[in-house]
Amino acid sequence: AIAEHDGFVYVADPETQTIHVVDYASGEVVRSGELPHAPNELVVSTAELPDEDAHDHDEEDDHDH
């Protein structure tokens, strides 16, 4: 499985259960990691995590998030 985002290519190898991040311009593997299972697809998410300090209210208010 292969996915591309922001100048990097993410390559998953199901045989070795690893993922590699490759710099598209240089072709250099900049990071690798082991996966718990053999991947069959990749998805790149560009969403940012919410800032926990950005709430405009007290956490003790009785409501659902």
N, C-alpha and C positions, 0 to 999 in steps of 0.2 A: 504494500500500500504506500502511496506517495501523496503528499499534500504540500502546497507552497504558500508562503505568506511572508511579506515584507523582506524579501531578499534571502530567505532561508527555505530550504527544501527539507521536509521531514520524511524520512524513509524508514518504514517498518519492515523488519525481516522476520517473517513467521517461523522460519526454520530455526533461528537462534533465539527467538523471542526477545529481540532487541529493537530499539529505535535509535536512529542517528539523525542529527541536525547538521545539515550541510550548508555552508555559505555558498549561495548560488554563483556569485562573481568569481570566487577563488577556487571553488570545488573542494575546499578543505572541510573535513568533518570537525565541527567545533564542539560537539558534545554527543555522547552516546549513553544509553541506559538500558537496563534489563526490564522486561515487562513480565507480569505474572502469568500471562497467557499469550498464545500466538494471536497476533492481531490480524484482522481481515479487512479493516478499513481505518482511515484516519480522518479526523475532523479538526479544523483549526478554529478556535473561538477567539474573537478579538474583543470580547466584552471585558470591561474592567470590573474588579470586585468593588462593592460599595465601601465607602469609608465609614467605619463604625462610629466615628466621632461627628459625622455630618448630620445626625438626627436633630430635628428642631423641637423635640419633645422629650419629656422624661421617660425613661424605660419603665417606670413604675405605673404609668397610665394603664388602665385596664382595657387593652385592645389587642387584636391580632395583627401580626405583620404579614 
